Amino acid sequence: MDKKDGLLRIDVLSIGLFGLAVGAITLGLVQMGIIPHTDDLAISIICLIFGGIVQIVAGIADIRYHDQLGGTALTMYGFYWTTNFTVKILGLVEGFHWDNILFLPLVLIYAMFSAVMIYLTGHKSFVLMLLHIFITGVFIMDIFIKLNSPLEFYAGVDHVIIGSIAFYHAMVTLVNKYTGKAGRLLGKPPFHFKGNN
């Protein structure tokens, strides 16, 4: 823990990435057919809490610590998961049905946002950049899914990879915070320039 601006600072990115790991792996296993759709309500609640709320809370804390990149990424992805799974829960509980095309603008914007995040996180670490490459990939696949292409299984594989990378980054960050010896396991930033922290 660091003290900055009078605040006791913990590494909230690892909390947000842990939430992403739980949500993404759960969703991925559903998309791959390993977890049955009969559990959709429970799955949606897990994804809402871990993929959505955990990331939003971590992102707000990161903003409070004046980390614009981490705070923006965590809150925006958290709001995506929260929106997506609130809509899904309403559909399951209340019987509402929305057309896939309704979600196309949301997915398009997030695909572009994630593509920019590849470049930005490339100034932080290789693993964080790799995570955003796979996130961008899953949003691009989701664009085609919304247009009725049968890519659900492949999106599931991508989600499991995203969750695994997020979990790896979260654990390495925690170990590094306490030992100071694991930071190199995240890889050097590919776009490193003078002035990077």
NUTOR-803844 format. One record per residue (C-alpha): residue number from 1; residue in three letters; x negated, z negated, y. Coordinates in Angstrom, 1 decimal. Each point is the difference from the previous one (the first is absolute). Example, Ala and Ser with C-alpha at 12.3 -4.5 7.8 and 13.67 -1.06 7.14 Angstrom:
<fitors>
+-----+-----+--------+--------+--------+
:   n : res :      u :      w :      v :
+-----+-----+--------+--------+--------+
:   1 : ALA :  -12.3 :   -7.8 :   -4.5 :
:   2 : SER :   -1.4 :    0.7 :    3.4 :
+-----+-----+--------+--------+--------+
</fitors>
This chain:
<fitors>
+-----+-----+--------+--------+--------+
:   n : res :      u :      w :      v :
+-----+-----+--------+--------+--------+
:   1 : MET :    0.0 :    0.0 :    0.0 :
:   2 : ASP :   -1.2 :    0.9 :    3.5 :
:   3 : LYS :    0.8 :   -1.4 :    3.3 :
:   4 : LYS :    0.8 :    2.7 :    2.6 :
:   5 : ASP :    1.8 :   -0.5 :    3.3 :
:   6 : GLY :    0.6 :   -3.6 :   -0.9 :
:   7 : LEU :    2.0 :    1.1 :   -3.2 :
:   8 : LEU :   -1.0 :   -0.9 :   -3.5 :
:   9 : ARG :   -0.2 :    3.5 :   -1.5 :
:  10 : ILE :    0.6 :    0.7 :   -3.7 :
:  11 : ASP :   -0.3 :    3.5 :   -1.4 :
:  12 : VAL :    3.7 :    1.0 :    0.0 :
:  13 : LEU :   -0.8 :    3.6 :   -1.2 :
:  14 : SER :   -0.6 :   -1.4 :   -3.5 :
:  15 : ILE :    3.4 :   -1.7 :    0.1 :
:  16 : GLY :    1.7 :    3.3 :    1.1 :
:  17 : LEU :   -1.9 :    2.0 :   -2.6 :
:  18 : PHE :    0.9 :   -2.5 :   -2.8 :
:  19 : GLY :    3.7 :    0.5 :    1.0 :
:  20 : LEU :   -0.6 :    3.8 :   -0.1 :
:  21 : ALA :   -1.6 :   -0.3 :   -3.4 :
:  22 : VAL :    3.0 :   -1.8 :   -1.5 :
:  23 : GLY :    2.5 :    2.4 :    1.6 :
:  24 : ALA :   -1.8 :    3.2 :   -0.8 :
:  25 : ILE :   -0.8 :   -0.8 :   -3.6 :
:  26 : THR :    3.5 :   -1.2 :   -0.7 :
:  27 : LEU :    1.5 :    3.2 :    1.6 :
:  28 : GLY :   -2.6 :    2.2 :   -1.8 :
:  29 : LEU :    0.9 :   -1.4 :   -3.4 :
:  30 : VAL :    3.7 :    0.7 :    0.7 :
:  31 : GLN :   -0.7 :    3.5 :    1.1 :
:  32 : MET :   -2.1 :    0.6 :   -3.2 :
:  33 : GLY :    2.8 :   -1.3 :   -2.2 :
:  34 : ILE :   -1.8 :   -3.2 :   -1.2 :
:  35 : ILE :    2.4 :   -2.4 :    1.8 :
:  36 : PRO :    3.6 :    1.1 :   -0.7 :
:  37 : HIS :    2.4 :    0.9 :    2.8 :
:  38 : THR :    2.5 :   -2.6 :   -1.3 :
:  39 : ASP :   -2.2 :   -2.5 :    1.9 :
:  40 : ASP :    0.4 :    1.9 :    3.3 :
:  41 : LEU :    1.4 :   -2.9 :    2.1 :
:  42 : ALA :   -2.7 :   -2.4 :   -1.0 :
:  43 : ILE :   -2.7 :    2.7 :    0.5 :
:  44 : SER :    1.4 :    0.7 :    3.5 :
:  45 : ILE :   -0.1 :   -3.7 :    0.9 :
:  46 : ILE :   -3.7 :   -0.2 :   -1.2 :
:  47 : CYS :   -0.9 :    3.1 :    2.0 :
:  48 : LEU :    1.9 :   -1.2 :    3.1 :
:  49 : ILE :   -1.8 :   -3.4 :    0.0 :
:  50 : PHE :   -3.5 :    1.0 :   -1.0 :
:  51 : GLY :   -0.3 :    3.6 :    1.3 :
:  52 : GLY :    2.1 :   -0.7 :    3.1 :
:  53 : ILE :    0.2 :   -3.6 :    1.2 :
:  54 : VAL :   -3.5 :   -1.1 :   -1.1 :
:  55 : GLN :   -1.6 :    3.0 :    1.8 :
:  56 : ILE :    2.1 :   -0.5 :    3.2 :
:  57 : VAL :   -1.0 :   -3.7 :    0.2 :
:  58 : ALA :   -3.7 :    0.8 :   -0.7 :
:  59 : GLY :    0.2 :    2.8 :    2.6 :
:  60 : ILE :    1.5 :   -2.3 :    2.7 :
:  61 : ALA :   -2.8 :   -2.5 :   -0.7 :
:  62 : ASP :   -2.6 :    2.8 :    0.3 :
:  63 : ILE :    1.5 :    1.1 :    3.3 :
:  64 : ARG :   -0.2 :   -3.6 :    1.2 :
:  65 : TYR :   -3.8 :    0.2 :   -0.9 :
:  66 : HIS :   -0.2 :    3.1 :    2.2 :
:  67 : ASP :   -0.7 :    2.3 :   -3.0 :
:  68 : GLN :    1.9 :    3.1 :    1.1 :
:  69 : LEU :   -0.8 :    2.2 :   -3.1 :
:  70 : GLY :    0.8 :   -2.6 :   -2.6 :
:  71 : GLY :    3.0 :   -1.3 :    1.9 :
:  72 : THR :    1.5 :    3.5 :    0.5 :
:  73 : ALA :   -0.6 :    1.1 :   -3.6 :
:  74 : LEU :    1.4 :   -3.2 :   -1.6 :
:  75 : THR :    3.1 :   -0.2 :    2.2 :
:  76 : MET :    0.8 :    3.7 :   -0.2 :
:  77 : TYR :   -0.4 :    0.2 :   -3.8 :
:  78 : GLY :    1.9 :   -3.3 :   -0.3 :
:  79 : PHE :    2.9 :    1.4 :    2.0 :
:  80 : TYR :    0.0 :    3.1 :   -2.2 :
:  81 : TRP :    0.3 :   -2.1 :   -3.1 :
:  82 : THR :    2.6 :   -2.3 :    1.6 :
:  83 : THR :    2.2 :    2.9 :    1.1 :
:  84 : ASN :   -0.3 :    1.9 :   -3.2 :
:  85 : PHE :    0.9 :   -2.9 :   -2.2 :
:  86 : THR :    2.7 :   -1.5 :    2.2 :
:  87 : VAL :    1.7 :    3.4 :   -0.2 :
:  88 : LYS :   -0.5 :    0.0 :   -3.8 :
:  89 : ILE :    1.4 :   -3.5 :   -0.4 :
:  90 : LEU :    3.1 :    0.9 :    2.1 :
:  91 : GLY :    0.5 :    3.0 :   -2.2 :
:  92 : LEU :   -0.2 :   -2.1 :   -3.2 :
:  93 : VAL :    2.1 :   -2.9 :    1.3 :
:  94 : GLU :    2.6 :    1.7 :    2.2 :
:  95 : GLY :    0.0 :    3.4 :   -1.7 :
:  96 : PHE :   -1.1 :    1.9 :    3.1 :
:  97 : HIS :   -1.6 :    3.4 :   -0.7 :
:  98 : TRP :   -2.2 :    1.9 :    2.4 :
:  99 : ASP :   -1.4 :    3.5 :   -0.4 :
: 100 : ASN :   -3.8 :    0.3 :   -0.6 :
: 101 : ILE :   -0.3 :    2.4 :    3.0 :
: 102 : LEU :    0.9 :   -2.9 :    2.3 :
: 103 : PHE :   -3.4 :   -1.6 :   -0.8 :
: 104 : LEU :   -2.0 :    3.2 :    0.6 :
: 105 : PRO :   -0.9 :   -0.7 :    3.7 :
: 106 : LEU :   -1.1 :   -3.6 :   -1.0 :
: 107 : VAL :   -2.3 :    1.3 :   -2.8 :
: 108 : LEU :   -1.4 :    2.8 :    2.2 :
: 109 : ILE :   -0.9 :   -2.3 :    2.8 :
: 110 : TYR :   -1.7 :   -2.5 :   -2.4 :
: 111 : ALA :   -1.9 :    2.9 :   -1.7 :
: 112 : MET :   -1.5 :    0.9 :    3.4 :
: 113 : PHE :   -0.6 :   -3.6 :    0.9 :
: 114 : SER :   -1.8 :   -0.6 :   -3.3 :
: 115 : ALA :   -2.1 :    3.2 :    0.5 :
: 116 : VAL :   -1.2 :   -1.4 :    3.3 :
: 117 : MET :   -0.7 :   -3.3 :   -1.7 :
: 118 : ILE :   -2.4 :    1.7 :   -2.4 :
: 119 : TYR :   -2.3 :    0.8 :    3.0 :
: 120 : LEU :    0.5 :   -3.4 :    1.7 :
: 121 : THR :   -0.7 :   -2.0 :   -3.1 :
: 122 : GLY :   -3.0 :    2.2 :   -0.8 :
: 123 : HIS :   -1.6 :   -2.0 :    2.8 :
: 124 : LYS :    0.6 :   -3.2 :   -1.9 :
: 125 : SER :   -0.9 :    0.5 :   -3.7 :
: 126 : PHE :    0.1 :    2.6 :   -2.7 :
: 127 : VAL :    2.5 :   -1.9 :   -2.1 :
: 128 : LEU :    2.5 :   -0.4 :    2.9 :
: 129 : MET :   -0.4 :    3.7 :    0.8 :
: 130 : LEU :    0.6 :    0.9 :   -3.7 :
: 131 : LEU :    3.1 :   -2.2 :    0.0 :
: 132 : HIS :    1.4 :    2.1 :    2.9 :
: 133 : ILE :   -0.8 :    3.2 :   -1.8 :
: 134 : PHE :    2.2 :   -1.0 :   -2.9 :
: 135 : ILE :    2.7 :   -1.4 :    2.4 :
: 136 : THR :    0.0 :    3.4 :    1.8 :
: 137 : GLY :    0.3 :    1.7 :   -3.4 :
: 138 : VAL :    3.0 :   -2.0 :   -1.0 :
: 139 : PHE :    1.8 :    0.7 :    3.3 :
: 140 : ILE :   -0.7 :    3.7 :   -0.5 :
: 141 : MET :    1.4 :   -0.1 :   -3.5 :
: 142 : ASP :    3.0 :   -2.0 :    1.3 :
: 143 : ILE :    0.8 :    2.9 :    2.5 :
: 144 : PHE :    0.4 :    2.3 :   -3.0 :
: 145 : ILE :    1.9 :   -2.6 :   -1.9 :
: 146 : LYS :    2.5 :   -0.3 :    2.9 :
: 147 : LEU :    0.3 :    3.8 :   -0.3 :
: 148 : ASN :    0.9 :   -0.5 :   -3.7 :
: 149 : SER :   -3.4 :    0.8 :   -1.6 :
: 150 : PRO :   -0.6 :   -1.8 :   -3.3 :
: 151 : LEU :   -3.1 :   -1.9 :    1.0 :
: 152 : GLU :    1.2 :   -3.6 :   -0.6 :
: 153 : PHE :   -2.4 :   -0.7 :   -2.9 :
: 154 : TYR :   -3.0 :    1.2 :    2.0 :
: 155 : ALA :    1.1 :   -2.1 :    3.0 :
: 156 : GLY :    0.1 :   -2.9 :   -2.4 :
: 157 : VAL :   -3.6 :    0.6 :   -1.1 :
: 158 : ASP :   -1.0 :    0.2 :    3.7 :
: 159 : HIS :    1.8 :   -3.3 :    0.7 :
: 160 : VAL :   -1.8 :   -1.7 :   -2.8 :
: 161 : ILE :   -3.4 :    1.3 :    1.3 :
: 162 : ILE :    1.0 :   -1.2 :    3.5 :
: 163 : GLY :    0.9 :   -3.4 :   -1.3 :
: 164 : SER :   -3.2 :   -0.3 :   -2.0 :
: 165 : ILE :   -2.2 :    1.0 :    3.0 :
: 166 : ALA :    1.9 :   -2.4 :    2.3 :
: 167 : PHE :   -0.4 :   -2.9 :   -2.5 :
: 168 : TYR :   -3.8 :    0.9 :   -0.4 :
: 169 : HIS :   -0.4 :    0.0 :    3.8 :
: 170 : ALA :    1.9 :   -3.3 :    0.4 :
: 171 : MET :   -2.0 :   -1.8 :   -2.7 :
: 172 : VAL :   -3.4 :    1.3 :    1.3 :
: 173 : THR :    0.9 :   -1.0 :    3.5 :
: 174 : LEU :    0.9 :   -3.6 :   -1.2 :
: 175 : VAL :   -3.2 :   -0.3 :   -2.0 :
: 176 : ASN :   -2.1 :    1.3 :    2.9 :
: 177 : LYS :    1.7 :   -2.4 :    2.4 :
: 178 : TYR :   -1.2 :   -3.0 :   -2.1 :
: 179 : THR :   -3.3 :    1.3 :   -1.4 :
: 180 : GLY :   -1.1 :    2.7 :    2.6 :
: 181 : LYS :   -1.3 :    2.0 :   -3.0 :
: 182 : ALA :    2.8 :    2.4 :   -0.9 :
: 183 : GLY :    0.4 :    2.1 :    3.2 :
: 184 : ARG :   -2.2 :    2.8 :   -1.3 :
: 185 : LEU :    2.6 :    0.5 :   -2.9 :
: 186 : LEU :    2.3 :    1.6 :    2.6 :
: 187 : GLY :   -2.5 :    2.8 :    0.7 :
: 188 : LYS :   -1.5 :    1.1 :    3.2 :
: 189 : PRO :    2.3 :    1.6 :    2.6 :
: 190 : PRO :   -0.2 :    3.8 :   -0.4 :
: 191 : PHE :    0.5 :    0.5 :    3.7 :
: 192 : HIS :   -2.2 :   -2.8 :    1.1 :
: 193 : PHE :   -1.3 :    0.2 :    3.6 :
: 194 : LYS :   -1.9 :   -2.3 :    2.3 :
: 195 : GLY :    2.4 :   -2.7 :    1.3 :
: 196 : ASN :    1.9 :   -0.5 :   -3.3 :
: 197 : ASN :    0.3 :   -3.6 :   -1.0 :
+-----+-----+--------+--------+--------+
</fitors>
